[in-house]
Amino acid sequence: MNDRRKSQNTRRSFVPASSAAPQSNGDSKKDMWSSLLDSVASGRRLPEKNVLVLGGTPDTQKEFLETLALDSSKRPPERQRRRPPIANEFALGYTYQDVLDADHEDNIARLSIYLLAEPSSSFASLLQPLITARSVPDTLIVILLDWAEPWAWVRNLRDWVRLLREVLVSLDNETKEAMEDLMQEWQQRRRGVTTYDGGGGVSGEGNVAIPLGLGEWDEGLGLPLCVVCINSDKIEALEKESGWREEEFDYVLQFLRTILMKHGASLIYTTPSMPNSLSTLVHSTLGIHSLLKRDPLKHNVTDREKVLIPPSWDSWGKIRVVREGFDVEGVSKGWDVDIQRAPHENGSVPQSDTDADRILSECSESLGVLAVYENTIQDPKRDNRLVGSKSLANQLEIETPSTQEFLTSQLEVVEQLKASEEQSQENKSSRGALGASANARVDDSNTFVEGKGRVNEHIGPVQFNMGGIQVDAEDMLKRLKDRDAPQTPERDTQTSANPDGKAQNENLAKFFADLTKKVGANSPRATPPPRPPS
């Protein structure tokens, strides 16, 4: 009985297993291929990060993108040829960049970069769709400042912060909650005890919560902020041409660090085509890190052309160390006044400037720190100097015309030179014509003289007999004229020394004249014939 039951159980268990085996193998194959395809698709899907680049011009924005992709020059040639286009000429621009791994072979992320140059309230509606609850953890705001005009930095920052606050107020509650969670996470990335690594994470010994310092994270924007001061190579030009000293450079750095501390922002100075830590700062802020190599961020406050302030690193004490006498607390409080914008009655921010907004703007300029900064760091090209301006030694101004203006002025000079040269050529040609006519007249007179000479050759000399002597009349007259003609200085000197020379010539002429008369009287032709006898 037991053997039968065992055999029956064996058969029962075997038969369903044999009959169900093909069906289970098919399902497992389908599950295997679907899982493989899903894993490949998920592996090829790159994490996307958003970067909002605000400020600058289309050209400086392109320079920033080139600096950000400076490491891409090491990528293979076939990848360098596939550079994406940059569309940033009108309103909101767009481009993208692929982030490569340390070996420059695999893509580990893609940056979707949005570019906006003007801080106008009319562009707020373009930025609003880019900030959602899903995109908040993967978004970074970058504000560009140019060393070509450092006197306008605080005003530019104020305008951009006002625009961002206007956009953030108009977001939905879910997005605002996501932004609050993100800000709390960033505030936990403390300085000192913890280390901010290249992967966007925090490493340290234990979870030690350090309270926020004075003036730190007072005005969080809900998104991480990075301020990039481009073209730091122009610092030397400011020092040579505008008379800037270390005091001015330190003042600008202290002012920026105090303002950015309130927003939890980072700061970096960059130079085009020069190695820097910009890509490391941007990638680490967005949580992009290489599996092969991690580059930690190192602060730099000594080299004025390569300043780097990581997020959550700065403090009032470190700012005061740069130069004594800087009012950190006053600047921090004044910035709160500068970034305020007048709200509507319903509590929303106005989309355009109103009378109330203008009044508040005027009050903020009088109570805030913008006027203080612009009075200290002045534009050397500005005609109207404000009270408390610096000495004339620090206001050296060199204005150079543009290339087209210079060439236009040189063209006028060339035209004037050309006209004067043509005039001189005409004068020379007219003088040549007059000379030719005079030469022609001289030739005619010479021809007349030559003709007269030929006639004289045929006629012969005029001679007469003086006492049996043949005298050439022309030769005698020529000699007499030569004696009476003006003499050379030497002969004049001799004549003046012998005043009787002229009298001698006259006596000789008179002698020959009397001799001629005598010869004529004694001549047989002169004797009258005898009269015939009557």
C-alpha positions in Angstrom: 0.0 0.0 0.0 2.7 2.4 0.9 4.6 1.5 -2.3 1.6 2.2 -4.4 0.9 5.5 -2.7 4.5 6.5 -3.3 4.4 5.5 -6.9 1.1 7.4 -7.4 2.5 10.5 -5.7 5.6 10.3 -7.8 3.6 10.1 -10.9 1.3 12.9 -9.9 4.2 15.2 -9.0 6.1 14.3 -12.2 3.3 14.6 -14.7 2.3 18.2 -13.8 5.9 19.1 -13.6 6.6 17.7 -17.1 3.5 19.3 -18.5 4.1 22.7 -16.9 7.9 22.9 -17.7 7.6 24.4 -21.2 5.2 27.1 -19.9 7.5 28.2 -17.1 10.5 28.3 -19.3 8.8 30.6 -21.8 7.8 33.0 -19.0 11.3 33.0 -17.6 12.7 33.8 -21.0 10.4 36.7 -21.4 11.2 38.1 -18.0 14.9 37.7 -18.7 14.8 39.7 -21.9 12.6 42.4 -20.6 14.8 42.8 -17.6 17.9 43.0 -19.8 16.3 45.6 -22.1 15.2 47.6 -19.1 18.6 47.5 -17.6 20.2 48.6 -20.9 17.7 51.4 -21.4 18.1 52.6 -17.9 21.9 52.4 -18.3 21.9 54.5 -21.5 19.5 57.0 -20.0 21.8 59.8 -18.7 20.8 61.8 -15.6 19.8 65.2 -16.7 20.7 68.4 -14.8 19.5 71.9 -15.4 21.7 75.0 -15.3 20.1 78.5 -15.5 22.8 81.0 -16.7 21.7 84.5 -16.0 23.5 87.7 -17.0 26.3 88.6 -19.4 26.0 89.0 -23.1 25.6 86.4 -25.8 29.4 86.5 -26.3 30.3 86.3 -22.7 27.8 83.5 -22.2 29.6 81.5 -24.9 32.9 82.2 -23.2 31.5 80.8 -20.0 30.3 77.7 -21.8 33.7 77.2 -23.3 35.3 77.6 -19.9 32.8 75.1 -18.4 33.7 72.6 -21.1 37.4 73.2 -20.9 38.1 69.5 -20.1 36.2 68.5 -23.2 39.3 69.3 -25.2 40.7 66.0 -24.0 37.9 64.0 -25.5 38.3 62.0 -28.7 38.3 63.9 -32.0 35.0 62.3 -33.2 33.3 63.7 -30.1 34.8 67.1 -30.4 33.2 67.5 -33.9 29.7 66.9 -32.4 29.5 70.1 -30.4 25.9 71.2 -29.9 24.8 74.6 -31.2 24.3 77.5 -28.9 21.1 79.5 -29.4 21.2 82.6 -27.1 20.6 85.6 -29.4 16.9 86.1 -28.4 15.2 85.9 -25.0 15.7 82.5 -23.4 18.5 80.6 -25.1 19.3 76.9 -24.8 22.2 74.4 -25.4 23.4 71.3 -23.7 26.7 69.6 -22.7 27.6 66.0 -22.0 29.7 65.4 -18.9 32.4 62.8 -19.4 33.9 60.4 -17.0 37.5 60.8 -15.8 38.8 58.7 -18.7 36.9 61.0 -21.2 35.2 58.0 -22.8 31.8 57.5 -21.1 29.0 60.1 -20.6 27.9 60.3 -17.0 25.4 63.1 -17.2 23.9 65.7 -19.5 23.6 69.4 -18.7 20.6 71.3 -20.1 21.7 74.9 -20.1 19.2 77.8 -20.3 20.6 81.3 -21.0 19.0 84.6 -20.2 20.8 88.0 -20.5 18.3 90.6 -19.3 16.8 90.7 -15.8 13.4 92.0 -17.0 10.2 91.1 -15.3 8.7 90.2 -18.7 11.0 87.1 -18.8 9.7 85.7 -15.5 7.1 83.6 -17.3 9.9 81.9 -19.3 11.7 80.8 -16.2 8.7 79.6 -14.3 8.1 76.4 -16.3 11.7 75.3 -15.8 11.3 75.1 -12.0 9.1 72.2 -11.0 9.0 69.9 -8.0 10.8 67.2 -10.0 13.5 69.5 -11.4 14.3 71.4 -8.2 16.9 68.8 -6.9 18.7 68.9 -10.2 18.8 72.6 -10.9 21.6 75.2 -10.4 21.4 79.0 -10.9 24.5 80.7 -12.3 24.9 84.5 -12.4 27.6 85.9 -14.6 29.5 89.0 -13.6 32.2 90.6 -15.9 35.4 92.1 -14.7 35.0 94.6 -17.5 32.6 96.5 -15.3 32.9 95.6 -11.6 31.2 98.8 -10.6 27.9 97.4 -11.8 28.1 94.0 -10.0 25.9 94.8 -7.0 23.2 96.4 -9.1 23.2 93.4 -11.4 23.0 91.0 -8.5 20.1 93.0 -7.0 18.1 92.9 -10.3 18.6 89.1 -10.7 17.7 88.3 -7.1 14.6 90.4 -7.4 13.6 88.5 -10.6 14.3 85.1 -9.0 12.2 86.0 -6.0 9.4 87.1 -8.3 9.5 83.7 -10.1 9.7 81.7 -6.8 6.7 83.5 -5.3 4.5 82.4 -8.3 5.3 78.7 -8.0 2.9 76.1 -6.7 3.0 74.7 -3.2 4.4 71.4 -4.1 7.4 73.1 -5.8 7.9 75.4 -2.8 8.0 72.4 -0.4 10.6 70.7 -2.6 12.7 73.9 -2.5 12.4 74.1 1.3 13.6 70.5 1.7 16.5 71.2 -0.7 17.5 74.3 1.3 17.5 72.3 4.6 19.7 69.7 3.0 22.2 72.3 1.8 22.3 74.0 5.2 23.3 70.7 6.7 26.4 70.7 4.5 28.4 72.5 7.2 31.9 73.8 7.0 34.8 72.8 9.3 33.7 69.4 10.7 32.4 68.1 7.4 34.1 68.0 4.0 32.4 69.0 0.8 33.5 66.4 -1.6 33.4 66.3 -5.4 30.3 64.2 -5.5 28.0 66.7 -3.9 27.9 64.7 -0.7 29.1 65.4 2.8 31.6 63.2 4.6 32.8 63.7 8.2 33.0 62.1 11.5 29.5 61.8 13.0 26.4 63.8 12.2 27.3 67.0 14.1 24.8 69.8 13.5 26.4 73.2 13.6 24.1 76.2 13.9 24.0 78.8 11.2 26.4 81.7 11.5 25.5 85.3 11.4 24.3 86.5 8.0 24.2 82.9 6.7 21.3 81.6 4.7 19.1 84.6 5.7 17.6 84.9 2.2 17.7 81.5 0.6 16.4 81.4 -2.9 15.2 77.8 -2.8 17.9 76.7 -5.4 21.7 76.5 -5.2 23.3 79.7 -6.5 26.8 80.1 -8.0 28.2 83.5 -9.0 30.9 83.4 -11.7 33.1 86.5 -12.2 34.5 86.0 -15.7 37.5 87.6 -17.4 39.6 88.0 -14.3 42.5 88.7 -16.5 41.3 92.3 -16.8 42.2 92.8 -13.1 45.7 93.9 -14.3 44.2 96.4 -16.7 42.1 97.9 -13.9 45.3 98.3 -11.8 47.3 100.0 -14.6 44.7 102.1 -16.4 42.2 102.9 -13.7 44.6 103.2 -10.8 43.0 100.4 -8.7 44.9 99.2 -5.6 44.6 96.3 -3.3 42.1 98.2 -1.2 39.6 98.3 -4.1 40.0 94.6 -5.0 39.6 93.5 -1.3 36.6 95.7 -0.9 34.8 94.1 -3.9 35.6 90.6 -2.6 34.4 91.3 0.9 31.2 92.9 -0.4 30.4 90.0 -2.7 31.2 87.4 0.0 28.9 89.1 2.5 26.0 89.3 0.0 26.4 85.7 -1.2 26.5 84.3 2.3 22.9 85.4 2.8 21.9 83.2 -0.2 24.2 80.3 0.6 25.9 80.9 -2.8 29.4 80.0 -4.0 31.8 82.4 -5.8 34.6 81.8 -8.4 36.8 84.0 -10.6 37.6 82.6 -14.0 39.8 83.5 -16.9 39.1 82.3 -20.5 41.2 79.4 -21.8 42.9 79.0 -18.4 42.6 75.9 -16.1 40.2 76.5 -13.2 37.8 74.7 -10.9 34.6 75.9 -12.5 33.5 72.5 -13.9 34.3 70.8 -10.6 32.2 73.4 -8.7 29.2 73.1 -11.1 29.3 69.3 -11.3 29.7 68.8 -7.5 26.9 71.3 -6.8 24.6 69.3 -9.1 25.7 65.9 -7.6 27.6 64.8 -10.7 30.7 62.7 -9.7 33.0 60.4 -11.5 33.3 56.8 -10.4 36.9 56.8 -11.3 38.1 60.0 -9.7 36.8 62.7 -7.4 38.2 66.2 -7.3 37.6 67.9 -3.9 36.9 71.6 -3.9 39.6 73.7 -2.3 38.9 77.3 -1.3 41.2 80.0 -2.5 41.1 83.6 -1.1 44.8 84.5 -1.7 45.1 84.5 -5.5 43.0 87.5 -6.6 42.6 86.1 -10.1 41.5 82.5 -9.0 39.3 83.2 -6.0 37.1 80.2 -5.1 34.5 80.2 -2.2 32.7 76.9 -1.9 29.1 76.9 -0.7 28.6 76.8 3.1 32.2 77.6 3.7 32.3 81.4 4.4 31.7 83.3 7.6 31.9 86.9 8.8 35.1 86.2 10.6 36.8 85.0 7.5 35.5 88.1 5.6 36.8 90.5 8.3 40.3 88.9 8.1 40.7 90.1 4.4 41.0 93.8 5.4 40.1 95.5 8.6 37.4 98.2 8.8 34.8 96.5 6.5 31.3 96.8 8.0 30.1 93.2 7.4 26.9 93.6 9.5 25.9 96.9 7.9 26.3 95.4 4.4 24.3 92.4 5.3 21.4 94.4 6.7 21.4 96.9 3.8 21.2 94.1 1.3 17.9 93.0 2.8 16.5 96.4 1.9 18.0 96.4 -1.6 16.4 93.2 -2.7 12.8 94.0 -1.6 10.2 94.7 -4.3 6.9 96.4 -3.7 4.0 93.8 -3.7 0.5 94.2 -5.1 -2.6 94.5 -2.8 -3.3 90.8 -3.2 0.2 90.0 -2.1 1.6 89.0 -5.5 4.7 90.6 -7.1 3.9 93.0 -9.9 4.8 92.1 -13.4 5.8 95.6 -14.3 7.2 98.6 -12.5 4.6 100.7 -10.7 4.7 104.0 -8.8 4.9 102.1 -5.5 7.7 100.0 -6.8 9.7 103.0 -8.0 9.2 104.7 -4.6 10.4 101.6 -2.8 13.4 101.4 -5.2 14.3 105.0 -4.4 14.0 104.4 -0.7 16.1 101.2 -0.9 18.8 103.0 -2.8 19.0 105.6 0.0 18.8 103.0 2.9 20.5 100.0 1.2 24.1 99.4 0.3 23.9 99.8 -3.4 24.7 103.5 -3.3 27.6 102.9 -0.8 29.1 100.4 -3.2 28.7 102.6 -6.3 30.2 105.6 -4.5 33.2 103.5 -3.5 33.7 101.6 -6.8 33.0 104.1 -9.5 32.9 103.9 -13.3 35.9 105.8 -14.6 34.0 106.8 -17.7 31.2 108.4 -15.8 31.1 112.2 -16.3 29.3 113.2 -13.1 31.4 112.3 -10.1 29.6 111.6 -6.9 30.5 113.0 -3.5 33.3 111.1 -1.8 35.1 110.3 -5.1 38.6 109.1 -5.0 41.7 111.1 -5.8 42.6 112.0 -9.4 45.4 109.5 -9.3 42.8 106.7 -9.1 40.6 108.1 -11.9 43.0 107.8 -14.8 40.9 107.5 -17.9 42.1 106.4 -21.3 39.5 106.5 -24.1 40.4 104.8 -27.3 38.2 105.0 -30.4 36.9 101.9 -32.0 38.6 100.4 -35.0 36.0 101.7 -37.5 36.2 105.2 -36.1 40.0 105.2 -36.2 40.0 104.0 -39.8 37.4 106.6 -40.8 39.5 109.4 -39.4 42.6 108.0 -41.1 40.7 107.8 -44.4 39.9 111.6 -44.1 43.6 112.3 -43.5 44.6 110.1 -46.5 42.1 111.9 -48.7 43.5 115.3 -47.7 47.0 114.1 -48.4 45.9 112.8 -51.8 44.2 116.1 -52.7 47.3 118.1 -51.7 49.5 115.7 -53.7 47.3 116.1 -56.7 47.4 119.9 -56.3 51.2 119.9 -56.2 51.3 117.7 -59.3 49.1 120.2 -61.1 51.3 123.1 -60.1 54.3 121.2 -61.3 52.7 120.5 -64.6 51.7 124.2 -65.1 55.2 125.3 -64.2 56.5 122.8 -66.7 54.3 124.2 -69.4 55.5 127.8 -68.7 59.1 126.6 -68.7 58.5 124.9 -72.1 57.1 128.1 -73.6 60.0 130.1 -72.2 62.4 127.6 -73.7 60.6 127.9 -76.9 61.1 131.7 -76.9 64.7 131.3 -76.1 65.1 128.8 -78.9 63.4 131.3 -81.2 65.7 134.1 -80.2 68.7 131.8 -80.6 67.4 130.8 -84.0 67.1 134.5 -84.9 70.7 135.2 -83.7 71.9 132.2 -85.6 70.2 133.4 -88.7 71.6 136.9 -88.3 75.1 135.4 -87.9 74.7 133.5 -91.1 73.8 136.7 -92.9 76.8 138.4 -91.5 78.9 135.5 -92.7 77.7 136.2 -96.2 78.1 140.0 -96.0 81.3 140.1 -94.2 82.8 142.5 -91.6 82.4 146.3 -92.0 85.9 147.8 -92.3 87.3 151.2 -93.1 90.8 152.6 -93.7 92.2 154.7 -91.0 95.6 156.3 -92.1 96.4 153.3 -94.2 95.3 150.9 -91.5 92.2 148.6 -92.0 90.1 148.8 -89.0 87.1 146.5 -88.2 84.3 148.7 -87.0 82.4 146.0 -85.2 85.4 144.7 -83.4 86.3 148.2 -82.3 82.8 148.9 -81.0 82.8 145.6 -79.2 86.0 146.4 -77.4 84.7 149.7 -76.4 81.5 148.2 -75.1 83.4 145.6 -73.2 85.4 148.3 -71.5 82.3 150.3 -70.6 80.4 147.1 -69.4 80.0 146.3 -65.6 83.1 144.4 -64.4 83.3 141.5 -62.0 83.9 142.2 -58.3 87.6 142.0 -58.8 87.6 144.2 -61.8 85.2 146.6 -60.1 87.6 146.7 -57.2 90.4 147.5 -59.6 88.3 150.2 -61.3 87.4 151.7 -58.0 91.1 151.7 -57.1 91.9 153.4 -60.5 89.2 156.0 -61.0 90.9 157.3 -64.1 90.2 154.2 -66.2 86.9 155.5 -67.5 88.5 158.8 -68.5 91.2 156.9 -70.3 88.6 155.0 -72.3 86.9 158.2 -73.2 90.2 159.8 -74.3 90.9 156.8 -76.4 87.5 156.9 -78.0 87.9 160.7 -78.6 91.4 160.1 -80.1 90.1 157.5 -82.6 87.2 159.8 -83.5 89.5 162.8 -84.1 91.8 160.6 -86.1 89.0 159.5 -88.2 88.0 163.1 -88.9 91.6 164.0 -89.8 92.0 161.1 -92.1 88.8 162.1 -93.8 89.9 165.7 -94.2 93.3 164.7 -95.7 91.8 162.2 -98.0 91.8 163.1 -101.8 88.1 162.3 -101.8 87.5 165.1 -99.3 89.4 167.8 -101.4 86.9 169.7 -103.5 87.5 169.7 -107.2 89.0 172.9 -108.8 86.7 175.3 -110.3 86.9 175.7 -114.1 88.3 179.0 -115.5 85.7 181.5 -116.2 
